[in-house]
Amino acid sequence: MNHDVVSAVRQAGEAAAASVTVLTIFKLLPAITAVLAIAWYVVGFVEKITGKPFSETRLAKFLSGK
């Protein structure tokens, strides 16, 4: 997959997660969407800190039970 496409999809996901979080704070969406947005940000932060895809991190392996 082209790196530009992946970057665009990631930016769209981050924008959607931020929007969902803000709307939830203002009681416009259910709280479950805030949990999903937080999970998205945690995955992004782990990827930025470790420098590799989330699926290759120790946290992902721990969560999957492997």
Backbone atoms as SQL, in Angstrom:
CREATE TABLE atoms (id INTEGER PRIMARY KEY, chain TEXT, resi INTEGER, resn TEXT, atom TEXT, x REAL, y REAL, z REAL);
INSERT INTO atoms VALUES
  (1, 'A', 1, 'MET', 'N', 0.840, -1.178, 0.000),
  (2, 'A', 1, 'MET', 'CA', 0.000, 0.000, 0.000),
  (3, 'A', 1, 'MET', 'C', 0.884, 1.241, 0.000),
  (4, 'A', 2, 'ASN', 'N', 0.459, 2.247, -0.701),
  (5, 'A', 2, 'ASN', 'CA', 1.219, 3.485, -0.806),
  (6, 'A', 2, 'ASN', 'C', 1.276, 4.192, 0.547),
  (7, 'A', 3, 'HIS', 'N', 2.464, 4.691, 0.898),
  (8, 'A', 3, 'HIS', 'CA', 2.652, 5.345, 2.195),
  (9, 'A', 3, 'HIS', 'C', 1.743, 6.571, 2.338),
  (10, 'A', 4, 'ASP', 'N', 1.496, 7.296, 1.251),
  (11, 'A', 4, 'ASP', 'CA', 0.620, 8.468, 1.316),
  (12, 'A', 4, 'ASP', 'C', -0.819, 8.072, 1.654),
  (13, 'A', 5, 'VAL', 'N', -1.270, 6.956, 1.118),
  (14, 'A', 5, 'VAL', 'CA', -2.626, 6.481, 1.394),
  (15, 'A', 5, 'VAL', 'C', -2.741, 6.073, 2.859),
  (16, 'A', 6, 'VAL', 'N', -1.739, 5.353, 3.348),
  (17, 'A', 6, 'VAL', 'CA', -1.742, 4.924, 4.750),
  (18, 'A', 6, 'VAL', 'C', -1.740, 6.135, 5.662),
  (19, 'A', 7, 'SER', 'N', -0.934, 7.135, 5.328),
  (20, 'A', 7, 'SER', 'CA', -0.874, 8.358, 6.129),
  (21, 'A', 7, 'SER', 'C', -2.216, 9.086, 6.121),
  (22, 'A', 8, 'ALA', 'N', -2.857, 9.147, 4.985),
  (23, 'A', 8, 'ALA', 'CA', -4.151, 9.830, 4.880),
  (24, 'A', 8, 'ALA', 'C', -5.221, 9.097, 5.695),
  (25, 'A', 9, 'VAL', 'N', -5.200, 7.772, 5.643),
  (26, 'A', 9, 'VAL', 'CA', -6.171, 6.989, 6.413),
  (27, 'A', 9, 'VAL', 'C', -5.929, 7.189, 7.903),
  (28, 'A', 10, 'ARG', 'N', -4.661, 7.193, 8.303),
  (29, 'A', 10, 'ARG', 'CA', -4.331, 7.391, 9.717),
  (30, 'A', 10, 'ARG', 'C', -4.786, 8.789, 10.181),
  (31, 'A', 11, 'GLN', 'N', -4.553, 9.805, 9.392),
  (32, 'A', 11, 'GLN', 'CA', -4.983, 11.156, 9.758),
  (33, 'A', 11, 'GLN', 'C', -6.500, 11.239, 9.854),
  (34, 'A', 12, 'ALA', 'N', -7.196, 10.582, 8.950),
  (35, 'A', 12, 'ALA', 'CA', -8.661, 10.577, 9.002),
  (36, 'A', 12, 'ALA', 'C', -9.147, 9.877, 10.264),
  (37, 'A', 13, 'GLY', 'N', -8.494, 8.787, 10.621),
  (38, 'A', 13, 'GLY', 'CA', -8.857, 8.076, 11.844),
  (39, 'A', 13, 'GLY', 'C', -8.618, 8.910, 13.082),
  (40, 'A', 14, 'GLU', 'N', -7.497, 9.627, 13.104),
  (41, 'A', 14, 'GLU', 'CA', -7.198, 10.484, 14.246),
  (42, 'A', 14, 'GLU', 'C', -8.205, 11.634, 14.345),
  (43, 'A', 15, 'ALA', 'N', -8.577, 12.202, 13.214),
  (44, 'A', 15, 'ALA', 'CA', -9.564, 13.279, 13.221),
  (45, 'A', 15, 'ALA', 'C', -10.921, 12.765, 13.696),
  (46, 'A', 16, 'ALA', 'N', -11.282, 11.575, 13.241),
  (47, 'A', 16, 'ALA', 'CA', -12.552, 10.981, 13.675),
  (48, 'A', 16, 'ALA', 'C', -12.528, 10.694, 15.174),
  (49, 'A', 17, 'ALA', 'N', -11.410, 10.177, 15.672),
  (50, 'A', 17, 'ALA', 'CA', -11.298, 9.875, 17.102),
  (51, 'A', 17, 'ALA', 'C', -11.393, 11.149, 17.938),
  (52, 'A', 18, 'ALA', 'N', -10.735, 12.203, 17.490),
  (53, 'A', 18, 'ALA', 'CA', -10.796, 13.471, 18.218),
  (54, 'A', 18, 'ALA', 'C', -12.215, 14.036, 18.199),
  (55, 'A', 19, 'SER', 'N', -12.878, 13.960, 17.061),
  (56, 'A', 19, 'SER', 'CA', -14.250, 14.462, 16.958),
  (57, 'A', 19, 'SER', 'C', -15.195, 13.698, 17.876),
  (58, 'A', 20, 'VAL', 'N', -15.044, 12.391, 17.885),
  (59, 'A', 20, 'VAL', 'CA', -15.888, 11.559, 18.737),
  (60, 'A', 20, 'VAL', 'C', -15.664, 11.901, 20.204),
  (61, 'A', 21, 'THR', 'N', -14.414, 12.105, 20.587),
  (62, 'A', 21, 'THR', 'CA', -14.099, 12.438, 21.970),
  (63, 'A', 21, 'THR', 'C', -14.744, 13.760, 22.370),
  (64, 'A', 22, 'VAL', 'N', -14.614, 14.774, 21.537),
  (65, 'A', 22, 'VAL', 'CA', -15.191, 16.090, 21.840),
  (66, 'A', 22, 'VAL', 'C', -16.715, 16.004, 21.912),
  (67, 'A', 23, 'LEU', 'N', -17.330, 15.317, 20.971),
  (68, 'A', 23, 'LEU', 'CA', -18.789, 15.192, 20.976),
  (69, 'A', 23, 'LEU', 'C', -19.279, 14.430, 22.201),
  (70, 'A', 24, 'THR', 'N', -18.518, 13.453, 22.641),
  (71, 'A', 24, 'THR', 'CA', -18.904, 12.697, 23.830),
  (72, 'A', 24, 'THR', 'C', -18.818, 13.563, 25.075),
  (73, 'A', 25, 'ILE', 'N', -17.782, 14.389, 25.145),
  (74, 'A', 25, 'ILE', 'CA', -17.643, 15.295, 26.292),
  (75, 'A', 25, 'ILE', 'C', -18.871, 16.192, 26.400),
  (76, 'A', 26, 'PHE', 'N', -19.393, 16.620, 25.267),
  (77, 'A', 26, 'PHE', 'CA', -20.573, 17.481, 25.264),
  (78, 'A', 26, 'PHE', 'C', -21.879, 16.695, 25.267),
  (79, 'A', 27, 'LYS', 'N', -21.813, 15.397, 25.601),
  (80, 'A', 27, 'LYS', 'CA', -22.981, 14.521, 25.742),
  (81, 'A', 27, 'LYS', 'C', -23.770, 14.356, 24.446),
  (82, 'A', 28, 'LEU', 'N', -23.072, 14.437, 23.324),
  (83, 'A', 28, 'LEU', 'CA', -23.763, 14.261, 22.055),
  (84, 'A', 28, 'LEU', 'C', -23.658, 12.830, 21.526),
  (85, 'A', 29, 'LEU', 'N', -22.755, 12.060, 22.057),
  (86, 'A', 29, 'LEU', 'CA', -22.606, 10.657, 21.661),
  (87, 'A', 29, 'LEU', 'C', -22.456, 9.807, 22.916),
  (88, 'A', 30, 'PRO', 'N', -22.737, 8.533, 22.832),
  (89, 'A', 30, 'PRO', 'CA', -22.612, 7.674, 24.013),
  (90, 'A', 30, 'PRO', 'C', -21.166, 7.546, 24.490),
  (91, 'A', 31, 'ALA', 'N', -21.022, 7.184, 25.733),
  (92, 'A', 31, 'ALA', 'CA', -19.691, 7.089, 26.337),
  (93, 'A', 31, 'ALA', 'C', -18.835, 6.004, 25.699),
  (94, 'A', 32, 'ILE', 'N', -19.457, 5.009, 25.109),
  (95, 'A', 32, 'ILE', 'CA', -18.667, 3.943, 24.494),
  (96, 'A', 32, 'ILE', 'C', -17.781, 4.474, 23.386),
  (97, 'A', 33, 'THR', 'N', -18.222, 5.509, 22.693),
  (98, 'A', 33, 'THR', 'CA', -17.401, 6.077, 21.631),
  (99, 'A', 33, 'THR', 'C', -16.149, 6.738, 22.205),
  (100, 'A', 34, 'ALA', 'N', -16.243, 7.273, 23.393),
  (101, 'A', 34, 'ALA', 'CA', -15.061, 7.860, 24.031),
  (102, 'A', 34, 'ALA', 'C', -14.040, 6.773, 24.342),
  (103, 'A', 35, 'VAL', 'N', -14.510, 5.616, 24.775),
  (104, 'A', 35, 'VAL', 'CA', -13.601, 4.503, 25.057),
  (105, 'A', 35, 'VAL', 'C', -12.893, 4.060, 23.780),
  (106, 'A', 36, 'LEU', 'N', -13.629, 3.984, 22.684),
  (107, 'A', 36, 'LEU', 'CA', -13.017, 3.601, 21.412),
  (108, 'A', 36, 'LEU', 'C', -12.003, 4.645, 20.946),
  (109, 'A', 37, 'ALA', 'N', -12.314, 5.912, 21.140),
  (110, 'A', 37, 'ALA', 'CA', -11.376, 6.966, 20.758),
  (111, 'A', 37, 'ALA', 'C', -10.108, 6.902, 21.598),
  (112, 'A', 38, 'ILE', 'N', -10.259, 6.666, 22.882),
  (113, 'A', 38, 'ILE', 'CA', -9.090, 6.552, 23.762),
  (114, 'A', 38, 'ILE', 'C', -8.233, 5.362, 23.335),
  (115, 'A', 39, 'ALA', 'N', -8.868, 4.251, 22.997),
  (116, 'A', 39, 'ALA', 'CA', -8.126, 3.077, 22.535),
  (117, 'A', 39, 'ALA', 'C', -7.339, 3.401, 21.265),
  (118, 'A', 40, 'TRP', 'N', -7.954, 4.150, 20.355),
  (119, 'A', 40, 'TRP', 'CA', -7.284, 4.545, 19.105),
  (120, 'A', 40, 'TRP', 'C', -6.040, 5.372, 19.421),
  (121, 'A', 41, 'TYR', 'N', -6.162, 6.324, 20.331),
  (122, 'A', 41, 'TYR', 'CA', -5.021, 7.161, 20.698),
  (123, 'A', 41, 'TYR', 'C', -3.930, 6.358, 21.395),
  (124, 'A', 42, 'VAL', 'N', -4.308, 5.414, 22.235),
  (125, 'A', 42, 'VAL', 'CA', -3.308, 4.574, 22.910),
  (126, 'A', 42, 'VAL', 'C', -2.507, 3.793, 21.876),
  (127, 'A', 43, 'VAL', 'N', -3.191, 3.221, 20.900),
  (128, 'A', 43, 'VAL', 'CA', -2.493, 2.491, 19.840),
  (129, 'A', 43, 'VAL', 'C', -1.538, 3.430, 19.102),
  (130, 'A', 44, 'GLY', 'N', -1.992, 4.626, 18.770),
  (131, 'A', 44, 'GLY', 'CA', -1.142, 5.594, 18.077),
  (132, 'A', 44, 'GLY', 'C', 0.070, 5.998, 18.892),
  (133, 'A', 45, 'PHE', 'N', -0.130, 6.233, 20.183),
  (134, 'A', 45, 'PHE', 'CA', 0.993, 6.612, 21.043),
  (135, 'A', 45, 'PHE', 'C', 1.997, 5.474, 21.168),
  (136, 'A', 46, 'VAL', 'N', 1.511, 4.247, 21.315),
  (137, 'A', 46, 'VAL', 'CA', 2.413, 3.096, 21.413),
  (138, 'A', 46, 'VAL', 'C', 3.232, 2.961, 20.138),
  (139, 'A', 47, 'GLU', 'N', 2.592, 3.157, 18.981),
  (140, 'A', 47, 'GLU', 'CA', 3.317, 3.081, 17.714),
  (141, 'A', 47, 'GLU', 'C', 4.372, 4.172, 17.611),
  (142, 'A', 48, 'LYS', 'N', 4.046, 5.382, 18.048),
  (143, 'A', 48, 'LYS', 'CA', 5.013, 6.481, 17.980),
  (144, 'A', 48, 'LYS', 'C', 6.178, 6.267, 18.941),
  (145, 'A', 49, 'ILE', 'N', 5.893, 5.750, 20.119),
  (146, 'A', 49, 'ILE', 'CA', 6.947, 5.546, 21.118),
  (147, 'A', 49, 'ILE', 'C', 7.876, 4.413, 20.700),
  (148, 'A', 50, 'THR', 'N', 7.299, 3.294, 20.236),
  (149, 'A', 50, 'THR', 'CA', 8.117, 2.132, 19.903),
  (150, 'A', 50, 'THR', 'C', 8.679, 2.196, 18.488),
  (151, 'A', 51, 'GLY', 'N', 8.048, 2.955, 17.616),
  (152, 'A', 51, 'GLY', 'CA', 8.518, 3.071, 16.240),
  (153, 'A', 51, 'GLY', 'C', 8.185, 1.884, 15.365),
  (154, 'A', 52, 'LYS', 'N', 7.241, 1.049, 15.795),
  (155, 'A', 52, 'LYS', 'CA', 6.828, -0.087, 14.974),
  (156, 'A', 52, 'LYS', 'C', 5.317, -0.246, 15.072),
  (157, 'A', 53, 'PRO', 'N', 4.726, -1.011, 14.143),
  (158, 'A', 53, 'PRO', 'CA', 3.278, -1.202, 14.173),
  (159, 'A', 53, 'PRO', 'C', 2.810, -1.793, 15.497),
  (160, 'A', 54, 'PHE', 'N', 1.610, -1.433, 15.899),
  (161, 'A', 54, 'PHE', 'CA', 1.072, -1.876, 17.182),
  (162, 'A', 54, 'PHE', 'C', 1.049, -3.389, 17.294),
  (163, 'A', 55, 'SER', 'N', 0.744, -4.077, 16.199),
  (164, 'A', 55, 'SER', 'CA', 0.639, -5.538, 16.241),
  (165, 'A', 55, 'SER', 'C', 1.953, -6.210, 16.592),
  (166, 'A', 56, 'GLU', 'N', 3.078, -5.504, 16.459),
  (167, 'A', 56, 'GLU', 'CA', 4.386, -6.066, 16.772),
  (168, 'A', 56, 'GLU', 'C', 4.876, -5.687, 18.170),
  (169, 'A', 57, 'THR', 'N', 4.103, -4.930, 18.929),
  (170, 'A', 57, 'THR', 'CA', 4.553, -4.474, 20.236),
  (171, 'A', 57, 'THR', 'C', 4.268, -5.511, 21.323),
  (172, 'A', 58, 'ARG', 'N', 4.968, -5.371, 22.431),
  (173, 'A', 58, 'ARG', 'CA', 4.749, -6.281, 23.565),
  (174, 'A', 58, 'ARG', 'C', 3.342, -6.114, 24.131),
  (175, 'A', 59, 'LEU', 'N', 2.815, -4.875, 24.119),
  (176, 'A', 59, 'LEU', 'CA', 1.461, -4.627, 24.639),
  (177, 'A', 59, 'LEU', 'C', 0.423, -5.400, 23.823),
  (178, 'A', 60, 'ALA', 'N', 0.548, -5.384, 22.505),
  (179, 'A', 60, 'ALA', 'CA', -0.399, -6.107, 21.659),
  (180, 'A', 60, 'ALA', 'C', -0.318, -7.605, 21.906),
  (181, 'A', 61, 'LYS', 'N', 0.901, -8.109, 22.064),
  (182, 'A', 61, 'LYS', 'CA', 1.068, -9.537, 22.328),
  (183, 'A', 61, 'LYS', 'C', 0.501, -9.902, 23.704),
  (184, 'A', 62, 'PHE', 'N', 0.672, -9.017, 24.678),
  (185, 'A', 62, 'PHE', 'CA', 0.121, -9.243, 25.999),
  (186, 'A', 62, 'PHE', 'C', -1.410, -9.265, 25.961),
  (187, 'A', 63, 'LEU', 'N', -2.001, -8.298, 25.248),
  (188, 'A', 63, 'LEU', 'CA', -3.452, -8.215, 25.165),
  (189, 'A', 63, 'LEU', 'C', -4.060, -9.393, 24.410),
  (190, 'A', 64, 'SER', 'N', -3.325, -9.923, 23.438),
  (191, 'A', 64, 'SER', 'CA', -3.848, -11.058, 22.666),
  (192, 'A', 64, 'SER', 'C', -3.591, -12.393, 23.363),
  (193, 'A', 65, 'GLY', 'N', -2.790, -12.387, 24.413),
  (194, 'A', 65, 'GLY', 'CA', -2.537, -13.602, 25.168),
  (195, 'A', 65, 'GLY', 'C', -1.445, -14.474, 24.585),
  (196, 'A', 66, 'LYS', 'N', -0.643, -13.937, 23.695),
  (197, 'A', 66, 'LYS', 'CA', 0.440, -14.729, 23.068),
  (198, 'A', 66, 'LYS', 'C', 1.726, -14.588, 23.822);
